[in-house]
């Protein structure tokens, strides 16, 4: 009981110059982050590292606290994009499976603070929804603080931690952050069905975040014996498991188990994973290691991108030089799936987007398939590692193709009204013959 402290006492532990790490997404210490700005008057130069934060916290939102706190993140959200524009946040380039290792090469945390389930009768807590990097940070932190929450699911895998290895426990009682279960659009469903046609019974799948992956999950209800080895476990995957589509019977690695590095979705998903031995949350450095991913035959990685050029370069995290989200595990899972026996990597995107014309202020339809990426764009997945590309106009395999052939293939799944222009630009660049 001596480990229990109040949130105010936890915040008193923060000192000037500290480096603080919190958990990913639903695993972040929500109360600590919400109140961190209240110690701004007595601290300066505090660095906070997060990943996919679910809150728009005052400490990085308000310019008044800029001298006290700076946020460095592995994955941006809308709130962090605004903070970065104001000089209060910066992105950490990473491949997810190496995020913790490389960050620890830079500096070890003074404080780790995250969320956990209530201690059980043996003195163990569960890190609940993520071990993407959390345990590695805990093992290296000078001080470990956990917000123990009765609403946090008790999960299995490599997320158990004995309270002897925790310095302080803060009792809290707030809902675990959820991702809205937004119905897929008609365009999502078209792409989802195209991808579902590429999935075979017995395949092991990985899905990312967004409408397209949700539509893929919805389109897989007629499949059998699917497995899961994924960076993120989603609500769509839960529904497939409840329907008996996912059972993991044909997996070579962790057969019968749904394996993930973190979990985010609806309350129904959190209830599903609570005390469920069929779900394993393992260290992200293991789950997302391409060598580990490849140990399951028929591994299929399904991710989305923002913009792709006609050679196959995928910009999945920035709009020009403006950081939009993060690399996450896109390269990890795409490369790992292609190393798998009969594995496939699929990158999906809409063929167009409505973009504001700075000259007129009006939104105009522009192609997301381009001859050259926007200046400053981040190449999240190199053209060397792109396998299948899917839009609402079809699916093309780029594996082993030369630049001219892949340019023709990629242009074939662009919106029809942009294909002639793309072809002309490809000729001007010397990629296609006149």
Secondary structure, DSSP 8 states (H G I E B T S, - for coil): -TTEE-HHHHHTT--TT-EEEEEEGGGB-HHHHHHGGGGGGG--SEEEEEES-SS--HHHH-GGGTTTEEEEESS--HHHHHHHHTTSEEE----GGGHHHHHHHH---SEEEEEE----TTSEEE-TTB-SSHHHHHHH-SEEEEEEETTS---EES-EEEGGG-SEEEEE-------------HHHHHHHHHHHTT--TT-EEEE-SSHHHHHHHHTTTT--SBEEEEEEE-HHHHHHHHTTSB--TT-SSSTT-EEEEEE-S-HHHHHHHTT-TTEEE--HHHHT-HHHHTTSTTEEEEEE-SEEETT--EE-SEETTEE-S--TTHHHHHHHHHHSTT-EEEEE--SEEEEE-TTT--EEEEESEESS--TT---SB-GGG--EEEETTEEEE-TT--HHHHHHHHHHTS-HHHHHHHHHHHHHTTSS--
